Amino acid sequence: MSDTLRTIGLKKRFGRTRVLDGLDMAVPEGAIYGLVGPNGAGKSTTIKILMNIYRASRGRAEVFGRDSRKISPRRDLTRIGYVSENQEFPEWMTVGYFMAYLKPFYPAWDDERAEELLRQFELPRDRKLMHLSHGMRMKAALASSLAYRPQLIVLDEPFTGLDSLVRDELIEGLLESAEGATIFISSHDLAEIESFASHVGYLDRGRLQFSEEMSSLIQRFREIEVTLEGPAPRANGWPATWLNVEQSPALVRFVDAQFDAEKSTADVRRVFGEGSAVAVRPMPLRQIFVTLARAGRKAA
């Protein structure tokens, strides 16, 4: 399987501010890839370089196997759907006129699908874009990007400021219309990402800290709580994969970032002794994200 998107040693500076610092990332064809990370991590900058909106300071970005600086309107952009939280619209156009205006630019435009999307998202054809709510504007942006069945859909923070119902409607419309497409999405809405992404990458301080299948990530992170029989041992020699350790006289709690039932249990017994009670809990993506953000701040 080839990679639809790829970056190699990607660097970007704005003046003296370093935003991306040697980013290496690959998004497999057909994946639903969620790029997450704290504010200022470089997620939107990465997308804008891939979409040839920004130029990289160094390194290379590829779309469909070609240098992103050379993607062409007819050969490449007609196969890409791009939606941003700060999407700009021709405010004076009505929804219907907006869709009709875009149609000639996309040879694969599907009139029947476009009408279906307008009905699904309950978009009024005769209302001007300037009079739509933020949620309705995001629906209009997504509808216009799905009507020609793109092979790549890029979404930059699409859920920001939306209520849960609108988010659900956007995700439902996206998944129904994007069968076989590659979806690349940056978002702070981690619960939504977890509900449908197949892959996830964690970007922090301009570097990709990990990139893997969602199922693998969820399996390898566990919160471990140890109830002690005696005084807590010193932290010397504890595994480096134990993150955010919290201690009290009777309890030690931490996150194991490389959980393996047999090895992790043996490590806990070695450090705390055979008599200690151990509880192991799975972690949702939001909790993993918070754990990594805290660990990153401590290491900085």
SULVEN-V560272 format. One record per backbone hydrogen bond with DSSP energy under -1.0 kcal/mol. CO is the residue of the C=O (numbers start at 1). NH is the residue of the N-H. If there is no record, write none. Layout:
# SULVEN-V560272
co/nh
CO/NH
CO/NH
This chain:
# SULVEN-V560272
co/nh
2/29
4/64
5/27
6/62
7/25
8/60
10/22
10/23
11/57
11/58
12/19
12/20
14/17
17/14
20/12
23/10
25/7
27/4
27/5
28/31
31/183
32/198
32/199
33/185
34/201
35/187
36/203
38/41
41/206
42/46
43/47
44/48
45/49
46/50
47/51
48/53
48/54
49/52
58/11
60/8
61/68
62/6
63/66
66/63
67/70
72/76
72/77
76/79
77/80
79/151
79/152
81/154
83/156
84/87
89/91
90/93
91/130
93/129
94/98
95/99
96/100
97/101
98/102
99/103
102/105
103/106
106/109
110/114
111/115
112/116
113/117
114/118
115/119
116/120
117/121
118/123
124/127
125/96
127/95
128/131
129/132
133/137
134/138
135/139
136/140
137/141
138/142
139/143
140/144
141/145
142/146
143/147
146/149
147/110
151/182
152/81
153/184
154/83
155/186
156/85
159/162
163/167
164/168
165/169
166/170
167/171
168/172
169/173
170/174
171/175
172/176
173/177
174/178
178/181
182/153
183/33
184/155
185/35
186/157
188/190
189/193
190/194
191/195
193/196
193/197
198/214
199/34
200/212
201/36
202/209
204/207
206/21
207/204
210/202
212/200
213/217
214/218
215/219
216/220
220/259
222/256
223/281
224/254
225/279
226/252
227/277
235/238
239/242
241/257
243/255
246/253
250/228
251/248
252/226
253/246
254/224
255/243
256/222
260/264
261/265
262/266
263/267
264/268
265/269
266/270
267/271
268/272
269/273
277/227
279/225
281/223
284/288
285/289
286/290
287/291
288/292
289/293
290/294
291/295
292/296
293/297
294/298
295/299
296/300
